[in-house]
Amino acid sequence: MTVHWKDDPKPLKQICLVDVETAPDPRLITVVCGNQTNLLKAFALCWKCLAPDIHIGFNDSQYDWPFIVEKAKKLGVLEWMFNHMSLKPMRLEKITKWQYQYNMIKKFYPKAEKSSLAYYLKESEYCIIDALSCQWLMIKHNIINEYREVASIAFISLFDTHYFAIGMKVSNLLSANAWREGILTSTISERMETESFPDFASLYPSLIMTYNLSPDKIILSRKRAESLRD
């Protein structure tokens, strides 16, 4: 794992957790945990101490986290890890069970000998490069800053800007402007009031058309774009 300031490609820390001894690398903080159980616990304690505001990874919700959750459950430390990493403690039976895929690292280094220290150094290098590349890509495309701008304008959390559709942003933005005009709105889907209020569901398509975002205005090919420009 690598630790960064939001817009800084240079890591503050590079931490590599291993369950067996590996060749030393002065660039990394290498923690030899001895076994998989201690490695998972060390990961949870690092997370707890660092308390990151934002976590990013390449396809980690489809591979890394499912693998960690399933492995922790098999080793009997899932509840312990979850309660050290989360602000809201939870019992084991309420923690979602995930599925994971086969080991991908072997695909990159099929000829490496598992008994050699160099093999495990190659594994750790792959993991660190993977983490660093994700940060570099995020900075290049200005992802977090754009999400923060949307969150500020639409009065929603940074989490909601990423995981929820644009309907929530439109509803919050309209409600905020209505509040400035002294209009009280409701986000409850079932209409309970007897008075007449603006229908946000009908305003939404009009808003899309106003900002030229309707599907019939999307250009999907360079050839079509050049023909319209000419």
N, C-alpha and C positions, 0 to 999 in steps of 0.2 A: 504494500500500500504506500501511497505517497500523500503528503500533506502539503497544501498550498494555501496562500492567500488567493482570493477569488480571481484576480486578474493577473496573477504572476505565474509564468510558466516554470520558473525555478522553484523546486520543492523546498519547503522548510525542513521536512524529514522524509527519508526513504526507509521504510521498515519492512524487513523480510522475516517472516516467521517460518521456521522449518522444524520438522520433527526429527531430523537426523543431522549430523555434522556436515557442513559444507565448506568449500574453499572460501577463505576470507575475502571480503571486498570492502575496501576502505570507504567507498561511497555510501554504503548501506549500514543501517543498524540491524544486524542479524541476531535474532533470538533463537537459540537452539532449545526447543521445548521438550525433546525426548520422546514424545508420543503424540498421537493425534488428539487425544483428549486435552492434554496441556496446551497444544497449539490452538485449539478452538477457544479454550479459556483465555489464553493470551490475547487472541484477537478481540474477544469481548472486552477485556480490560483495557486494551489500547483504545477501542472505540469509546469506552466510558470516560477515559482520561482526556482524550482529544475532543470529545463532544462536538463533532462537525456540524456546521449549519447546513451544509449541502454535501450529498454523496453522489458521485457519478461513476459510471463504469460502462464498458462495452458489452451490451447484451447481458448485463449481470442479472437482470430479473428473470432471464430465461435459462441461465446456466449457473453462475457463481452462487447466487443466493439460494436457489433450490438445492444445490449440492451441499452448501454449508448447513442448511436446515435439516436435510435428510441425514447427513452424517452425524450431526449433533444429536439428533433423535436416537439414532442407532447406538451411540455411545452414552446415552443417558444424561447429556448435559444441555439439552435444548432449553429447558425451562430456566436453568441457571444462567445461560448466556442471554436469553431474552430479557430476563429481569435485571441484568447488569447493563444492557444496551438500551433499554426502553425506559421512558419516564413513567409508563403505566404497567405495573406488574400484571402478569397473567398466568393462569394455570396451564399446565401442559396440554390438557384436553381441548383448550380453546385456541391453541396456536396452530395455524394452518400447516398441514402436511404438504410438502412440495415433492415434485418429481425432478430428477436430474438426469443428464446424459452421461455418456462414457467419458473417460479421461482424455482431454484434448491435447495435453502437453506431449504425450507419447507420439502423437501425430507429427509434431514439429521436430522431435529428436528421436527417431525410431532406432538409431544405431548406437545411442549412448548407453554405456554400461551403468546399471543402477548402483553398482558397488563403488563407483568412483566418485570422488568429491567434485570433480569437474562436471559430472552429470547434474548434480543438484545445484551447482552454481549456474549452469545453463538454464535450469528451471527458474531459479530466482531472478535471473536477468530478464527472462521472458516476462515474468509477472510485473517487474518494475517498469520495463519498457511499455507494457500494455497500459499500466496506470498513467505513466507520463504522457503517452500519446493521446489519451482521453482528455487530459487537461489542456494540452496544446490545441486540440481540435475545438474544444469548448471556447477557448480564448479567441481563436481565429474567427469563429462564426459569431462571437459576441452573444452567446446564448443566454447566459445568466442576466446580463445587463438588459437585454430585450425583455426577458420575463419580468424583471423587476419593474421596468417601465410600465408594462401591461398591468402588473399587480397594483402599482401606485395609482394608475388612471382608473382602473375598474374596481378598486377597493376590495381586492381579494388577496389571499395568501400566495406566496411564491409556489407552494405546492399545487394550489388550484390552477394556476396559470399553465402548468405543465400537464396535469392529469385530467382536467375537465374541459368539456367542449366550450365553444365560444358563446353558447347561449347564456351561461352563467355570467360571463363578462358583460354581455349586452344588458342583461337584466339589472346587474349591479350599477352599471353606468347610467342607465335611464333612471333608476331609483335615486341615485345620488343627485342628479340634476333636478328631478322632481322635488326632492327635499329642499333644495335651495329656493324653489318657487313656492314653498309652503304646501306642497301636495304630499299626502301620506299614501304610500303604496304598500302592497302586500306581496310577499313571495310565496304565499300558500297557494297551491295549485287549485284547490277547491274554492269557488267563489262563495263567500259567506255574507258579503255586504249587499245591502239593498240599493245603494246609490250607484251611479255610473262612474266607472274609472277607466283609464286608458287600458286597452287590451294589448299587452306587450307581445303576445303571440302573433297578432296581426301586424304590429309595428316592425317585428324582426325582419320579415322579407323586404319591407320597404327600406329598412336601414341598409340591408345588403345591396339593394339596387342603387341607393344613394351613393354608396362608396364603390360602385362598380365591381362588386364581388360575386355577382350571380354566375352560375355555371355556364350560361351561354356566352359569357364574356371572357372565359378562360382560353388562353392560347396554348396549345399543347405541343406545337412544333415550330422550329426555327423558320421553316419555309413559309408557314402561315403568317408568322410575325413580320417577315420581310415583305410579303405581299401587301399586308395592311399598311406598313410604313411607306411603301411606294405609292 
